[in-house]
């Protein structure tokens, strides 16, 4: 089925793309690309579980469209595939929660006449120009127990001229006035973590500052819990810096046009 008329890339969409894990990613592709039978610029292979599309099928697709990049859109149950299976080589692997921000960044690169990631091979190095914010003097609050995580986030944000504030969970004495957005780092989002995320999101809501939550391999139900706790977006760890920055730009832009309501979970 063809999508609407667009200047986006031609795409083959293959696999079980109607799975609920892909409810946001697939409509985004259809809205911004020409999904149809024309020779593709990129092939998106949707796999909710390991083995949905076998390696020989990916090789067949490559033979049919040798100039196309191949991207694997992975569901929640694929998180252990690199340890227990043999994923196809030379395929960019993106989990369902990573894909939307990554795809939107590719559309920006393409519109600017730059090379999208699927044509870069395996080069995923930080590209500072892709990480800059439209406005200067941004201030980001980072809540995490881990100093190394805070330092890594501060390094990339400071490199594009933004200020960062690190606070450990539960700290109430840190001044968050003027914060642009927050980054909250957790694990599997236990009940205690959900409460801390809700409290952090509620504090930042007073500044109309959105929050992105970083979780360990988030599943769909955990993402829903995070959003109920006030997170505007969820990314998995390890994160890719350019995708994190793209997500921050997106949620900051959305916050400018709407007032953030505190989570009902927050006290």
C-alpha positions in Angstrom: 0.0 0.0 0.0 1.3 3.4 -0.9 1.6 6.2 1.6 0.6 9.8 1.0 2.6 11.9 -1.5 5.9 12.7 0.2 9.5 13.8 -0.3 10.5 11.1 2.1 12.4 7.9 1.2 11.0 4.9 -0.5 10.6 2.1 2.0 9.8 -1.6 2.1 8.1 -2.5 5.3 8.5 -6.2 6.0 7.6 -8.5 9.0 5.0 -8.4 11.7 4.6 -4.6 11.7 1.1 -4.8 13.1 2.4 -5.9 16.5 1.4 -3.6 19.3 5.1 -2.8 20.1 5.2 -1.0 16.8 2.0 1.1 17.2 4.0 4.4 17.1 6.9 3.4 14.8 5.0 2.1 11.8 2.5 4.9 11.5 5.4 7.3 11.6 7.1 5.5 8.7 3.9 5.5 6.7 3.4 9.2 7.4 6.9 10.3 6.3 7.9 7.8 3.6 6.6 6.2 0.4 5.8 2.6 1.6 5.3 0.6 -1.5 6.7 -1.7 -4.2 9.2 0.8 -5.7 12.8 0.0 -5.2 13.6 1.1 -1.7 16.1 3.5 -0.2 15.7 1.7 3.1 14.1 -1.6 4.1 12.5 -1.7 7.6 12.3 -5.2 9.0 9.8 -5.4 11.9 10.4 -8.3 14.3 8.4 -8.6 17.5 10.4 -11.8 18.4 13.7 -13.4 17.3 13.2 -15.5 14.2 10.2 -13.7 12.8 12.4 -12.8 9.8 15.3 -15.2 9.3 18.7 -14.2 8.0 18.2 -15.9 4.7 15.1 -13.7 4.1 17.1 -10.6 4.9 19.7 -11.7 2.4 17.0 -12.3 -0.2 15.7 -8.7 0.4 19.3 -7.4 -0.1 19.6 -9.2 -3.4 16.4 -7.7 -4.5 17.4 -4.1 -3.5 21.2 -4.1 -3.2 21.5 -0.3 -2.8 19.0 -0.2 0.1 20.0 0.2 3.7 18.4 -2.4 6.1 17.0 -1.4 9.5 15.7 -4.0 12.0 12.8 -2.7 14.1 12.8 -4.8 17.2 10.1 -5.6 19.7 10.5 -6.1 23.5 11.2 -9.8 23.2 14.3 -9.3 21.0 16.4 -7.7 23.8 18.5 -10.8 24.4 19.0 -11.8 20.8 22.6 -10.7 20.6 23.4 -13.0 23.5 21.4 -16.1 22.5 21.2 -15.9 18.7 23.0 -14.8 15.6 21.4 -11.6 14.3 22.0 -10.7 10.6 25.2 -8.8 10.0 25.3 -5.3 8.7 21.8 -4.5 9.9 21.1 -1.4 12.0 19.2 -2.7 15.1 16.7 -0.4 16.8 14.3 -1.3 19.5 10.8 -0.2 19.2 11.3 2.6 21.9 14.4 3.9 20.1 13.0 3.9 16.6 10.7 7.0 16.5 13.3 9.5 17.6 15.9 7.9 15.4 13.6 7.9 12.3 12.7 11.6 12.9 16.3 12.5 13.0 16.9 10.7 9.7 14.1 12.7 8.1 15.8 15.9 9.3 19.2 14.8 7.9 17.7 13.8 4.6 15.7 17.1 4.3 19.0 19.0 4.8 20.7 17.0 2.0 22.8 15.0 4.5 23.5 11.3 4.6 21.0 9.3 6.8 22.4 6.7 9.2 21.3 3.7 7.1 23.8 4.9 4.4 26.6 5.4 6.9 27.5 1.8 7.6 28.2 1.2 11.3 29.5 4.7 12.1 27.5 5.8 15.1 29.9 8.4 16.4 28.6 11.5 18.1 28.0 14.2 15.5 27.9 17.5 17.4 26.0 19.3 14.7 23.2 16.8 15.1 23.1 17.5 18.8 22.8 21.2 19.0 19.6 22.9 20.3 17.8 25.7 18.5 18.0 27.9 21.5 21.0 28.6 23.7 21.2 28.7 27.5 19.3 25.5 28.1 19.4 24.1 31.6 18.9 20.3 32.2 18.3 18.5 35.5 19.7 15.0 35.7 18.4 12.7 38.4 20.4 9.5 38.9 22.2 7.6 41.6 25.2 7.0 39.3 27.9 9.7 39.1 29.3 8.1 35.9 25.9 8.4 34.2 25.5 12.0 35.3 29.0 12.8 34.0 28.4 11.1 30.7 25.1 13.0 30.2 26.7 16.3 31.3 29.6 15.9 28.9 27.4 15.7 25.8 25.0 18.5 27.0 27.9 20.8 28.0 29.6 20.2 24.7 26.7 22.0 23.0 26.6 24.9 25.4 23.9 23.6 27.9 24.1 23.8 31.6 23.4 20.7 33.7 22.4 20.1 37.3 22.9 16.7 38.9 20.7 15.6 41.8 20.4 12.2 43.5 16.9 10.7 43.9 15.0 12.3 46.7 17.0 15.5 46.9 14.7 18.4 47.5 17.2 21.2 48.3 18.5 21.6 44.7 17.2 24.7 42.9 15.5 23.7 39.6 14.3 27.2 38.7 14.7 27.8 34.9 15.2 24.2 34.0 14.5 23.5 30.3 14.0 19.7 30.6 14.9 16.7 32.8 16.6 13.4 32.4 15.7 10.7 34.9 17.7 7.4 35.0 16.4 4.2 36.5 16.4 0.5 36.1 13.3 -1.8 35.4 11.0 0.9 36.9 10.0 -0.8 40.2 7.1 0.7 42.2 9.7 2.7 44.3 11.3 4.0 41.1 7.9 4.9 39.6 7.2 7.1 42.7 10.6 8.8 42.4 10.0 9.4 38.7 6.6 10.9 39.5 8.1 13.2 42.1 10.8 14.4 39.8 8.4 14.9 36.9 6.0 16.9 39.2 8.9 19.2 40.3 9.8 19.9 36.7 6.2 20.4 35.7 6.2 23.6 37.7 8.8 24.9 35.2 6.9 23.4 32.3 10.0 21.2 31.7 9.4 17.8 30.2 11.2 14.6 31.3 12.8 11.8 29.4 13.3 8.6 31.3 16.2 6.2 30.7 15.4 2.6 31.5 17.0 -0.8 31.2 15.5 -2.4 28.1 12.0 -1.0 28.6 9.0 -3.1 27.6 5.8 -1.6 26.5 4.1 -1.9 29.8 7.0 -0.2 31.6 6.9 2.7 29.1 3.2 3.1 29.9 3.9 3.2 33.6 6.7 5.8 33.0 4.4 8.0 31.0 1.7 7.8 33.7 4.4 8.9 36.1 5.0 12.0 34.1 7.7 11.1 31.6 7.2 12.7 28.2 9.5 10.1 26.5 11.3 6.9 27.3 14.6 5.6 25.9 16.5 2.4 26.7 20.0 2.0 28.0 22.6 2.1 26.5 21.3 5.2 24.7 22.8 6.8 21.6 23.6 10.5 22.2 22.2 11.9 19.0 18.9 10.0 19.6 18.7 11.3 23.1 19.3 14.9 21.9 16.7 14.5 19.2 14.2 13.3 21.8 15.0 16.2 24.1 14.5 18.7 21.2 11.2 17.1 20.4 9.7 17.1 23.9 11.0 20.6 24.6 9.3 21.8 21.4 6.1 20.1 22.4 6.2 21.6 25.9 6.4 25.1 24.5 2.9 24.6 23.0 1.3 23.0 26.0 1.3 23.2 29.7 2.7 20.1 31.4 0.3 18.7 34.0 1.9 17.0 37.1 1.5 13.3 37.3 -1.5 12.1 39.3 1.0 9.8 41.1 2.9 12.6 42.6 2.1 13.5 46.2 
